[in-house]
Amino acid sequence: MAKLFISNSQESVRMFKSDLLEALSKVHYLVPVFIFIPVISVSTYFALFVKDLSLLTYIEFFFIGLFVWTFVEYIMHRFVFHYVPKNKLGLRLHFIFHGVHHDYPSDAKRLVLPPSMSIPLSTGFYFLFDAILPADHALALFPGFILGYLFYDISHYAIHHFNFKGNIWKRIKQHHMLHHYQDPDKGYGVSSPLWDKIFRSDFIKR
């Protein structure tokens, strides 16, 4: 296997000539929290107090949303972020969206999705859920889905910058570090190795 280029510098490599585009490619790790906690709150309010979904239905679909997120996280990481086109433009886009993270995994400003990506993606998923679920049930599933995304984003930052004492967090960190430093074609689950085990893309850990 070819030797990977990996820089452990926490500084951000410049990707764009445009200062605006460069600024849009960076984000503080707490920005998704400030954006999406209100989304969770508003969706919950509408589900329970405007659309009058029962609390039991809300809880059921909330946890379904959490579970759906773990699958979406795995699929997007494996088949979207790790899809490497062969043409020059495709390679450039791949580097912008995910390749830069593998080359500079300690870059503190490119560890969570910038709003320019997370807002359109989350909006698209909401309308998808609304189209396929019974009326108004997307308002219950979506908060769980978004909470799963927030857990993924914040835990991804923590994995790269914090040291953990708990055994569960240590195993999650080890799983992701093996993805970066041993084999990027395995270990696509960031917040959970569940789907790596199901789809046999897990590491043999000793």
N, CA, C and O of each residue as an XYZ file, in Angstrom:
824
protein
N       0.848     -1.197      0.000
C       0.000      0.000      0.000
C       0.883      1.246      0.000
O       1.861      1.317      0.744
N       0.541      2.215     -0.823
C       1.350      3.431     -0.935
C       1.344      4.189      0.384
O       0.335      4.215      1.089
N       2.470      4.801      0.710
C       2.578      5.573      1.952
C       1.698      6.814      1.855
O       1.730      7.537      0.859
N       0.914      7.049      2.898
C       0.004      8.178      2.918
C       0.729      9.446      3.335
O       1.638      9.407      4.163
N       0.315     10.589      2.747
C       0.808     11.878      3.222
C      -0.091     12.327      4.358
O      -1.295     12.501      4.168
N       0.480     12.516      5.532
C      -0.294     12.970      6.685
C       0.515     14.021      7.432
O       1.641     13.765      7.857
N      -0.072     15.210      7.588
C       0.553     16.258      8.379
C      -0.170     16.343      9.722
O      -1.399     16.316      9.766
N       0.575     16.443     10.802
C      -0.036     16.579     12.122
C      -0.094     18.026     12.598
O      -0.379     18.290     13.766
N       0.174     18.954     11.698
C       0.070     20.366     12.043
C      -1.389     20.741     12.291
O      -2.280     20.271     11.584
N      -1.634     21.588     13.294
C      -2.989     22.051     13.565
C      -3.355     23.281     12.746
O      -4.481     23.769     12.829
N      -2.418     23.780     11.959
C      -2.694     24.943     11.123
C      -3.483     24.526      9.885
O      -3.421     23.375      9.452
N      -4.220     25.473      9.328
C      -5.055     25.208      8.156
C      -4.288     25.511      6.876
O      -3.797     26.625      6.688
N      -4.186     24.523      6.001
C      -3.574     24.752      4.706
C      -4.544     25.567      3.843
O      -5.753     25.343      3.897
N      -4.035     26.489      3.067
C      -4.919     27.307      2.222
C      -5.386     26.480      1.032
O      -4.586     25.802      0.388
N      -6.688     26.537      0.742
C      -7.257     25.773     -0.363
C      -7.726     26.648     -1.514
O      -7.789     26.184     -2.653
N      -8.061     27.916     -1.236
C      -8.643     28.779     -2.255
C      -7.870     30.081     -2.382
O      -7.331     30.588     -1.398
N      -7.816     30.617     -3.580
C      -7.258     31.945     -3.777
C      -8.187     33.008     -3.209
O      -7.737     34.025     -2.680
N      -9.486     32.761     -3.325
C     -10.482     33.714     -2.833
C     -10.514     33.695     -1.304
O     -10.634     32.634     -0.691
N     -10.406     34.882     -0.696
C     -10.484     34.972      0.760
C     -11.869     34.557      1.272
O     -11.984     33.980      2.353
N     -12.923     34.852      0.491
C     -14.278     34.493      0.897
C     -14.452     32.976      0.923
O     -14.939     32.417      1.906
N     -14.051     32.318     -0.161
C     -14.174     30.859     -0.205
C     -13.314     30.196      0.873
O     -13.717     29.205      1.481
N     -12.135     30.755      1.099
C     -11.256     30.222      2.138
C     -11.932     30.327      3.504
O     -11.881     29.387      4.297
N     -12.560     31.465      3.778
C     -13.241     31.655      5.059
C     -14.422     30.697      5.201
O     -14.669     30.175      6.288
N     -15.159     30.462      4.102
C     -16.323     29.576      4.142
C     -15.941     28.117      4.364
O     -16.777     27.310      4.770
N     -14.682     27.778      4.100
C     -14.233     26.383      4.245
C     -13.819     26.063      5.680
O     -13.508     24.914      5.993
N     -13.814     27.068      6.550
C     -13.382     26.869      7.934
C     -14.531     27.187      8.883
O     -15.365     28.045      8.596
N     -14.568     26.500      9.999
C     -15.649     26.738     10.954
C     -15.215     26.282     12.346
O     -14.541     25.262     12.490
N     -15.604     27.045     13.367
C     -15.373     26.656     14.748
C     -16.267     25.458     15.074
O     -17.395     25.371     14.587
N     -15.767     24.547     15.890
C     -16.498     23.299     16.119
C     -17.831     23.492     16.837
O     -18.669     22.590     16.806
N     -18.055     24.639     17.481
C     -19.330     24.875     18.165
C     -20.403     25.486     17.266
O     -21.568     25.557     17.657
N     -20.026     25.923     16.073
C     -21.007     26.551     15.177
C     -22.181     25.624     14.866
O     -23.322     26.084     14.908
N     -21.962     24.327     14.552
C     -23.127     23.457     14.305
C     -24.088     23.384     15.487
O     -25.296     23.255     15.290
N     -23.569     23.463     16.710
C     -24.432     23.434     17.898
C     -25.350     24.653     17.898
O     -26.552     24.525     18.128
N     -24.790     25.832     17.643
C     -25.590     27.060     17.645
C     -26.622     27.071     16.522
O     -27.683     27.681     16.662
N     -26.324     26.410     15.424
C     -27.261     26.378     14.294
C     -28.366     25.355     14.517
O     -29.538     25.648     14.281
N     -28.000     24.147     14.974
C     -28.940     23.028     14.918
C     -29.680     22.721     16.218
O     -30.703     22.037     16.179
N     -29.202     23.203     17.370
C     -30.001     23.037     18.579
C     -31.341     23.766     18.443
O     -32.368     23.207     18.829
N     -31.373     25.008     17.902
C     -32.685     25.632     17.653
C     -33.545     24.826     16.673
O     -34.765     24.780     16.825
N     -32.933     24.195     15.679
C     -33.696     23.368     14.728
C     -34.353     22.206     15.463
O     -35.525     21.907     15.233
N     -33.605     21.551     16.344
C     -34.152     20.445     17.141
C     -35.306     20.947     18.008
O     -36.348     20.300     18.105
N     -35.108     22.101     18.633
C     -36.138     22.652     19.528
C     -37.406     23.009     18.772
O     -38.506     22.680     19.217
N     -37.267     23.674     17.637
C     -38.440     24.094     16.856
C     -39.173     22.879     16.296
O     -40.403     22.834     16.336
N     -38.451     21.904     15.782
C     -39.087     20.690     15.247
C     -39.860     19.960     16.345
O     -40.970     19.477     16.124
N     -39.251     19.888     17.535
C     -39.906     19.223     18.663
C     -41.175     19.968     19.066
O     -42.207     19.350     19.330
N     -41.095     21.277     19.111
C     -42.271     22.082     19.465
C     -43.410     21.854     18.468
O     -44.556     21.650     18.867
N     -43.095     21.889     17.187
C     -44.133     21.709     16.167
C     -44.707     20.302     16.219
O     -45.911     20.112     16.043
N     -43.839     19.301     16.464
C     -44.317     17.919     16.514
C     -45.297     17.705     17.659
O     -46.339     17.074     17.482
N     -44.961     18.235     18.840
C     -45.745     17.951     20.035
C     -46.901     18.920     20.266
O     -47.961     18.507     20.738
N     -46.718     20.205     19.941
C     -47.690     21.214     20.341
C     -48.460     21.848     19.190
O     -49.479     22.502     19.411
N     -47.976     21.660     17.951
C     -48.709     22.186     16.798
C     -49.390     21.053     16.042
O     -50.573     21.143     15.715
N     -48.647     19.993     15.767
C     -49.196     18.845     15.043
C     -49.792     17.787     15.966
O     -50.411     16.828     15.506
N     -49.599     17.970     17.279
C     -50.220     17.107     18.300
C     -49.854     15.627     18.166
O     -50.694     14.756     18.388
N     -48.614     15.347     17.808
C     -48.156     13.961     17.856
C     -48.050     13.538     19.316
O     -47.696     14.345     20.176
N     -48.353     12.288     19.592
C     -48.259     11.814     20.971
C     -46.792     11.762     21.395
O     -45.896     11.636     20.561
N     -46.565     11.860     22.703
C     -45.195     11.809     23.214
C     -44.547     10.477     22.871
O     -43.362     10.434     22.540
N     -45.303      9.399     22.944
C     -44.753      8.075     22.624
C     -44.323      7.999     21.170
O     -43.261      7.460     20.856
N     -45.158      8.545     20.274
C     -44.800      8.564     18.846
C     -43.559      9.411     18.617
O     -42.673      9.038     17.849
N     -43.505     10.551     19.290
C     -42.330     11.413     19.156
C     -41.062     10.684     19.580
O     -40.065     10.689     18.858
N     -41.103     10.060     20.748
C     -39.919      9.357     21.256
C     -39.511      8.224     20.320
O     -38.328      8.028     20.044
N     -40.508      7.479     19.833
C     -40.225      6.365     18.923
C     -39.504      6.856     17.666
O     -38.480      6.295     17.275
N     -40.036      7.899     17.037
C     -39.436      8.382     15.798
C     -38.135      9.144     16.052
O     -37.254      9.170     15.193
N     -38.014      9.761     17.222
C     -36.751     10.412     17.590
C     -35.612      9.401     17.594
O     -34.545      9.661     17.039
N     -35.837      8.250     18.217
C     -34.781      7.239     18.276
C     -34.567      6.558     16.929
O     -33.457      6.125     16.621
N     -35.617      6.463     16.133
C     -35.437      5.979     14.760
C     -34.530      6.938     13.998
O     -33.672      6.510     13.225
N     -34.725      8.244     14.221
C     -33.883      9.249     13.570
C     -32.428      9.107     13.966
O     -31.542      9.217     13.119
N     -32.168      8.862     15.249
C     -30.793      8.629     15.694
C     -30.182      7.438     14.974
O     -29.042      7.493     14.515
N     -30.954      6.360     14.881
C     -30.462      5.152     14.225
C     -30.216      5.389     12.735
O     -29.209      4.944     12.184
N     -31.148      6.095     12.089
C     -30.993      6.401     10.665
C     -29.721      7.218     10.438
O     -29.015      7.009      9.451
N     -29.428      8.156     11.358
C     -28.205      8.942     11.191
C     -26.963      8.061     11.135
O     -26.088      8.284     10.298
N     -26.871      7.053     12.023
C     -25.666      6.217     12.039
C     -25.451      5.557     10.680
O     -24.313      5.402     10.236
N     -26.549      5.166     10.016
C     -26.442      4.547      8.699
C     -26.037      5.572      7.644
O     -25.181      5.300      6.803
N     -26.659      6.754      7.692
C     -26.331      7.812      6.729
C     -24.874      8.240      6.890
O     -24.178      8.450      5.897
N     -24.408      8.371      8.134
C     -23.012      8.725      8.396
C     -22.073      7.733      7.715
O     -21.114      8.131      7.053
N     -22.351      6.449      7.879
C     -21.498      5.410      7.291
C     -21.525      5.471      5.761
O     -20.478      5.462      5.114
N     -22.730      5.532      5.192
C     -22.875      5.512      3.734
C     -22.213      6.729      3.096
O     -21.520      6.602      2.086
N     -22.421      7.903      3.679
C     -21.839      9.116      3.109
C     -20.317      9.096      3.216
O     -19.614      9.476      2.280
N     -19.818      8.650      4.362
C     -18.365      8.618      4.533
C     -17.731      7.634      3.568
O     -16.714      7.936      2.944
N     -18.325      6.464      3.444
C     -17.716      5.427      2.603
C     -17.889      5.686      1.111
O     -16.930      5.585      0.346
N     -19.089      6.013      0.703
C     -19.386      6.038     -0.734
C     -19.415      7.438     -1.352
O     -19.363      7.569     -2.574
N     -19.497      8.485     -0.526
C     -19.471      9.848     -1.060
C     -18.112     10.493     -0.783
O     -17.415     10.901     -1.712
N     -17.738     10.584      0.490
C     -16.489     11.256      0.835
C     -15.257     10.478      0.371
O     -14.210     11.073      0.118
N     -15.374      9.160      0.258
C     -14.216      8.369     -0.161
C     -14.311      7.919     -1.614
O     -13.537      7.070     -2.057
N     -15.248      8.481     -2.346
C     -15.264      8.235     -3.792
C     -14.224      9.146     -4.437
O     -14.294     10.368     -4.310
N     -13.264      8.544     -5.127
C     -12.166      9.314     -5.717
C     -12.294      9.295     -7.247
O     -11.991      8.284     -7.880
N     -12.743     10.412     -7.844
C     -12.846     10.480     -9.313
C     -11.459     10.468     -9.951
O     -10.451     10.638     -9.264
N     -11.413     10.267    -11.261
C     -10.134     10.216    -11.961
C      -9.825     11.504    -12.719
O      -8.674     11.755    -13.076
N     -10.849     12.321    -12.966
C     -10.579     13.564    -13.695
C     -10.074     14.643    -12.746
O     -10.258     14.548    -11.532
N      -9.441     15.664    -13.302
C      -8.775     16.694    -12.502
C      -9.756     17.467    -11.623
O      -9.486     17.708    -10.447
N     -10.907     17.859    -12.203
C     -11.898     18.603    -11.432
C     -12.448     17.755    -10.296
O     -12.616     18.240     -9.178
N     -12.727     16.487    -10.583
C     -13.245     15.584     -9.568
C     -12.268     15.395     -8.422
O     -12.663     15.357     -7.257
N     -10.995     15.276     -8.756
C      -9.972     15.127     -7.722
C      -9.883     16.382     -6.856
O      -9.704     16.298     -5.641
N     -10.008     17.532     -7.490
C      -9.981     18.792     -6.750
C     -11.159     18.860     -5.775
O     -10.986     19.244     -4.619
N     -12.366     18.486     -6.245
C     -13.545     18.500     -5.382
C     -13.405     17.493     -4.246
O     -13.790     17.772     -3.110
N     -12.857     16.332     -4.554
C     -12.647     15.326     -3.519
C     -11.704     15.848     -2.437
O     -11.928     15.611     -1.250
N     -10.659     16.551     -2.840
C      -9.724     17.102     -1.859
C     -10.410     18.146     -0.987
O     -10.198     18.184      0.225
N     -11.234     18.991     -1.602
C     -11.917     20.047     -0.853
C     -12.875     19.450      0.172
O     -12.925     19.903      1.316
N     -13.644     18.422     -0.239
C     -14.682     17.888      0.636
C     -14.140     16.932      1.691
O     -14.668     16.883      2.802
N     -13.085     16.163      1.363
C     -12.641     15.189      2.359
C     -11.142     14.892      2.323
O     -10.544     14.566      3.349
N     -10.543     15.004      1.149
C      -9.121     14.682      1.047
C      -8.260     15.545      1.955
O      -7.276     15.066      2.518
N      -8.620     16.806      2.099
C      -7.844     17.714      2.948
C      -7.851     17.229      4.398
O      -6.870     17.410      5.120
N      -8.948     16.618      4.817
C      -9.017     16.120      6.196
C      -8.067     14.944      6.409
O      -7.496     14.795      7.489
N      -7.896     14.117      5.392
C      -6.972     12.986      5.532
C      -5.519     13.441      5.451
O      -4.647     12.855      6.092
N      -5.262     14.468      4.679
C      -3.892     14.982      4.603
C      -3.530     15.813      5.831
O      -2.381     15.818      6.272
N      -4.526     16.517      6.379
C      -4.301     17.387      7.547
C      -5.346     17.075      8.623
O      -6.208     17.911      8.893
N      -5.289     15.898      9.238
C      -6.340     15.479     10.171
C      -6.401     16.280     11.465
O      -7.397     16.210     12.185
N      -5.352     17.038     11.772
C      -5.355     17.823     13.008
C      -5.750     19.276     12.787
O      -5.712     20.076     13.722
N      -6.127     19.624     11.568
C      -6.580     20.979     11.257
C      -7.866     21.263     12.029
O      -8.929     20.747     11.683
N      -7.771     22.080     13.071
C      -8.889     22.294     13.990
C     -10.068     23.006     13.343
O     -11.185     22.912     13.852
N      -9.859     23.714     12.241
C     -10.929     24.497     11.629
C     -11.644     23.767     10.498
O     -12.559     24.315      9.883
N     -11.226     22.521     10.220
C     -11.891     21.772      9.151
C     -12.298     20.380      9.639
O     -12.195     19.397      8.906
N     -12.760     20.315     10.889
C     -13.168     19.038     11.458
C     -14.681     18.884     11.557
O     -15.171     17.777     11.781
N     -15.421     19.963     11.397
C     -16.881     19.870     11.354
C     -17.341     20.450     10.017
O     -16.656     21.270      9.406
N     -18.524     20.000      9.578
C     -19.038     20.482      8.301
C     -19.353     21.969      8.375
O     -20.030     22.401      9.308
N     -18.884     22.759      7.423
C     -19.259     24.181      7.417
C     -20.738     24.328      7.094
O     -21.308     23.469      6.422
N     -21.371     25.402      7.562
C     -22.803     25.603      7.292
C     -23.145     25.586      5.807
O     -24.259     25.221      5.432
N     -22.202     25.976      4.965
C     -22.461     25.959      3.518
C     -22.742     24.550      3.011
O     -23.334     24.389      1.943
N     -22.328     23.528      3.757
C     -22.638     22.139      3.410
C     -23.743     21.571      4.300
O     -24.668     20.923      3.811
N     -23.644     21.819      5.612
C     -24.557     21.144      6.540
C     -26.004     21.625      6.404
O     -26.934     20.832      6.552
N     -26.199     22.907      6.125
C     -27.574     23.420      6.018
C     -28.291     22.867      4.771
O     -29.413     22.376      4.898
N     -27.684     22.929      3.572
C     -28.367     22.319      2.410
C     -28.592     20.824      2.566
O     -29.650     20.321      2.188
N     -27.607     20.095      3.122
C     -27.758     18.644      3.296
C     -28.894     18.328      4.268
O     -29.729     17.469      3.990
N     -28.925     19.018      5.401
C     -29.975     18.745      6.385
C     -31.351     19.103      5.836
O     -32.329     18.404      6.101
N     -31.430     20.188      5.074
C     -32.705     20.575      4.461
C     -33.184     19.507      3.493
O     -34.365     19.158      3.475
N     -32.263     18.989      2.687
C     -32.603     17.924      1.743
C     -33.102     16.676      2.457
O     -34.074     16.059      2.021
N     -32.446     16.301      3.548
C     -32.873     15.119      4.293
C     -34.244     15.333      4.930
O     -35.053     14.407      4.986
N     -34.510     16.553      5.412
C     -35.831     16.797      6.007
C     -36.935     16.578      4.972
O     -37.928     15.909      5.256
N     -36.765     17.135      3.784
C     -37.805     16.983      2.764
C     -37.915     15.534      2.298
O     -39.001     15.085      1.932
N     -36.806     14.801      2.306
C     -36.864     13.372      1.986
C     -37.681     12.628      3.033
O     -38.551     11.831      2.683
N     -37.416     12.875      4.306
C     -38.168     12.214      5.371
C     -39.646     12.601      5.311
O     -40.523     11.759      5.504
N     -39.911     13.869      5.043
C     -41.290     14.345      4.985
C     -42.053     13.684      3.840
O     -43.264     13.485      3.932
N     -41.343     13.342      2.758
C     -41.984     12.730      1.591
C     -42.309     11.252      1.813
O     -43.276     10.739      1.251
N     -41.502     10.564      2.633
C     -41.677      9.118      2.754
C     -42.353      8.690      4.059
O     -42.779      7.541      4.172
N     -42.460      9.578      5.037
C     -43.051      9.220      6.325
C     -44.518      9.645      6.388
O     -44.956     10.490      5.607
N     -45.277      9.060      7.318
C     -46.655      9.547      7.520
C     -46.660     11.038      7.845
O     -45.655     11.592      8.292
N     -47.786     11.669      7.616
C     -47.898     13.126      7.775
C     -47.371     13.585      9.126
O     -47.744     13.050     10.170
N     -46.499     14.583      9.087
C     -45.954     15.274     10.271
C     -44.942     14.459     11.076
O     -44.347     14.992     12.012
N     -44.727     13.185     10.740
C     -43.806     12.364     11.522
C     -42.347     12.756     11.295
O     -41.484     12.434     12.111
N     -42.068     13.445     10.196
C     -40.701     13.917      9.963
C     -40.280     14.905     11.047
O     -39.095     15.027     11.358
N     -41.256     15.610     11.621
C     -40.955     16.568     12.687
C     -40.467     15.863     13.951
O     -39.805     16.482     14.783
N     -40.785     14.586     14.102
C     -40.314     13.810     15.245
C     -39.009     13.095     14.937
O     -38.126     13.006     15.790
N     -38.890     12.583     13.712
C     -37.667     11.870     13.339
C     -36.493     12.813     13.137
O     -35.360     12.479     13.483
N     -36.753     13.978     12.584
C     -35.676     14.908     12.228
C     -34.851     15.362     13.434
O     -33.627     15.430     13.318
N     -35.457     15.679     14.595
C     -34.625     16.059     15.740
C     -33.638     14.972     16.154
O     -32.496     15.279     16.494
N     -34.058     13.706     16.131
C     -33.145     12.619     16.449
C     -32.034     12.498     15.426
O     -30.878     12.265     15.778
N     -32.384     12.657     14.161
C     -31.401     12.611     13.079
C     -30.364     13.716     13.248
O     -29.165     13.474     13.112
N     -30.826     14.927     13.544
C     -29.917     16.063     13.701
C     -29.071     15.922     14.965
O     -27.897     16.293     14.966
N     -29.655     15.388     16.043
C     -28.856     15.152     17.246
C     -27.743     14.151     16.956
O     -26.624     14.302     17.448
N     -28.047     13.132     16.162
C     -27.016     12.181     15.749
C     -25.912     12.867     14.967
O     -24.729     12.590     15.168
N     -26.310     13.772     14.065
C     -25.305     14.532     13.308
C     -24.443     15.386     14.236
O     -23.223     15.431     14.077
N     -25.062     16.063     15.203
C     -24.289     16.897     16.127
C     -23.322     16.047     16.951
O     -22.182     16.449     17.180
N     -23.770     14.885     17.391
C     -22.887     13.990     18.144
C     -21.700     13.583     17.273
O     -20.561     13.543     17.737
N     -21.983     13.279     15.998
C     -20.911     12.917     15.061
C     -19.921     14.068     14.897
O     -18.711     13.861     14.987
N     -20.419     15.262     14.659
C     -19.543     16.399     14.383
C     -18.668     16.742     15.597
O     -17.458     16.924     15.463
N     -19.286     16.827     16.772
C     -18.542     17.207     17.971
C     -17.603     16.088     18.410
O     -16.472     16.350     18.819
N     -18.068     14.841     18.327
C     -17.195     13.730     18.714
C     -16.032     13.596     17.747
O     -14.937     13.203     18.150
N     -16.251     13.917     16.472
C     -15.165     13.865     15.495
C     -14.077     14.873     15.864
O     -12.886     14.570     15.800
N     -14.504     16.071     16.249
C     -13.530     17.072     16.699
C     -12.800     16.570     17.943
O     -11.577     16.673     18.034
N     -13.553     16.026     18.899
C     -12.956     15.570     20.155
C     -11.976     14.425     19.919
O     -10.927     14.363     20.560
N     -12.312     13.525     19.009
C     -11.433     12.389     18.716
C     -10.055     12.874     18.275
O      -9.037     12.282     18.632
N     -10.031     13.948     17.501
C      -8.761     14.438     16.961
C      -8.000     15.335     17.932
O      -6.796     15.532     17.771
N      -8.683     15.881     18.938
C      -8.016     16.883     19.774
C      -8.035     16.606     21.275
O      -7.340     17.282     22.033
N      -8.817     15.626     21.712
C      -8.880     15.357     23.152
C      -8.345     13.963     23.454
O      -8.385     13.072     22.606
N      -7.848     13.790     24.661
C      -7.478     12.474     25.158
C      -8.590     11.975     26.075
O      -9.109     12.727     26.899
N      -8.951     10.705     25.925
C     -10.072     10.147     26.670
C      -9.592      9.143     27.719
O      -8.594      8.447     27.531
N     -10.321      9.092     28.813
C     -10.026      8.123     29.865
C     -10.993      6.942     29.839
O     -10.621      5.830     30.215
N     -12.222      7.173     29.402
C     -13.220      6.100     29.364
C     -12.905      5.077     28.290
O     -12.438      5.434     27.209
N     -13.158      3.811     28.576
C     -12.832      2.736     27.634
C     -13.628      2.834     26.336
O     -13.091      2.564     25.262
N     -14.909      3.220     26.425
C     -15.736      3.323     25.215
C     -15.170      4.391     24.293
O     -15.014      4.156     23.094
N     -14.857      5.577     24.847
C     -14.306      6.655     24.033
C     -12.931      6.293     23.482
O     -12.589      6.673     22.362
N     -12.156      5.570     24.257
C     -10.843      5.132     23.764
C     -10.994      4.219     22.553
O     -10.230      4.315     21.593
N     -11.999      3.323     22.608
C     -12.212      2.405     21.478
C     -12.701      3.158     20.249
O     -12.291      2.862     19.126
N     -13.596      4.153     20.470
C     -14.078      4.956     19.342
C     -12.920      5.725     18.713
O     -12.810      5.790     17.489
N     -12.066      6.300     19.535
C     -10.911      7.047     19.019
C      -9.951      6.120     18.288
O      -9.462      6.460     17.210
N      -9.676      4.951     18.862
C      -8.773      4.008     18.205
C      -9.300      3.625     16.820
O      -8.543      3.551     15.853
N     -10.622      3.383     16.744
C     -11.248      2.995     15.480
C     -11.013      4.058     14.411
O     -10.674      3.736     13.272
N     -11.195      5.325     14.779
C     -11.044      6.399     13.798
C      -9.574      6.665     13.475
O      -9.242      6.975     12.331
N      -8.703      6.550     14.457
C      -7.276      6.764     14.192
C      -6.715      5.687     13.259
O      -5.843      5.971     12.437
N      -7.208      4.461     13.383
C      -6.793      3.414     12.445
C      -7.231      3.761     11.024
O      -6.519      3.477     10.060
N      -8.408      4.378     10.902
C      -8.887      4.822      9.585
C      -7.934      5.847      8.976
O      -7.685      5.828      7.770
N      -7.405      6.737      9.804
C      -6.508      7.781      9.310
C      -5.078      7.288      9.086
O      -4.447      7.635      8.087
N      -4.574      6.487     10.008
C      -3.142      6.205     10.017
C      -2.775      4.788      9.592
O      -1.598      4.486      9.398
N      -3.775      3.914      9.445
C      -3.472      2.555      9.007
C      -4.073      2.231      7.646
O      -3.353      1.861      6.718
N      -5.405      2.371      7.524
C      -6.058      1.995      6.270
C      -7.317      2.845      6.084
O      -8.318      2.610      6.760
N      -7.285      3.836      5.172
C      -8.462      4.691      4.953
C      -9.608      3.976      4.247
O     -10.690      4.545      4.099
N      -9.388      2.738      3.808
C     -10.447      1.966      3.160
C     -11.184      1.063      4.140
O     -11.920      0.165      3.732
N     -10.986      1.303      5.426
C     -11.722      0.606      6.473
C     -12.086      1.627      7.554
O     -11.541      2.730      7.592
N     -13.013      1.239      8.428
C     -13.338      2.089      9.567
C     -14.050      3.370      9.204
O     -13.615      4.453      9.596
N     -15.151      3.264      8.452
C     -15.851      4.469      7.997
C     -16.780      5.059      9.063
O     -17.122      6.240      8.996
N     -17.184      4.260     10.030
C     -18.018      4.779     11.101
C     -17.193      5.639     12.042
O     -16.151      5.201     12.530
N     -17.643      6.850     12.301
C     -16.906      7.760     13.188
C     -17.488      7.715     14.593
O     -16.761      7.487     15.559
N     -18.782      7.929     14.712
C     -19.402      7.928     16.038
C     -19.733      6.521     16.528
O     -20.017      6.325     17.710
N     -19.697      5.538     15.620
C     -19.973      4.156     16.014
C     -19.391      3.204     14.971
O     -19.461      3.486     13.774
N     -18.814      2.072     15.409
C     -18.297      1.078     14.459
C     -19.360      0.074     14.017
O     -19.038     -0.911     13.353
N     -20.631      0.314     14.382
C     -21.696     -0.655     14.131
C     -21.748     -1.115     12.682
O     -21.705     -2.313     12.403
N     -21.841     -0.147     11.749
C     -22.033     -0.521     10.344
C     -20.754     -1.068      9.727
O     -20.819     -1.812      8.748
N     -19.592     -0.717     10.275
C     -18.355     -1.356      9.823
C     -18.380     -2.848     10.126
O     -17.905     -3.658      9.331
N     -18.937     -3.205     11.278
C     -19.042     -4.624     11.634
C     -20.043     -5.325     10.726
O     -19.804     -6.451     10.287
N     -21.158     -4.666     10.443
C     -22.196     -5.283      9.607
C     -21.710     -5.468      8.174
O     -21.947     -6.511      7.565
N     -21.017     -4.439      7.626
C     -20.580     -4.491      6.231
C     -19.122     -4.940      6.073
O     -18.543     -4.827      4.993
N     -18.541     -5.448      7.161
C     -17.221     -6.056      7.144
C     -16.118     -5.087      6.669
O     -15.218     -5.465      5.919
N     -16.215     -3.854      7.118
C     -15.158     -2.891      6.830
C     -14.436     -2.480      8.108
O     -13.783     -1.438      8.164
N     -14.569     -3.327      9.138
C     -13.933     -3.040     10.430
C     -12.477     -3.501     10.401
O     -12.068     -4.268      9.530
N     -11.709     -3.018     11.371
C     -10.332     -3.446     11.549
C     -10.290     -4.668     12.466
O     -11.183     -4.880     13.285
N      -9.246     -5.453     12.311
C      -8.983     -6.506     13.283
C      -8.157     -5.860     14.389
O      -6.961     -5.616     14.231
N      -8.822     -5.587     15.518
C      -8.157     -4.852     16.599
C      -7.564     -5.826     17.602
O      -8.214     -6.793     17.996
N      -6.335     -5.572     18.012
C      -5.640     -6.413     18.974
C      -5.587     -5.711     20.320
O      -5.038     -6.255     21.279
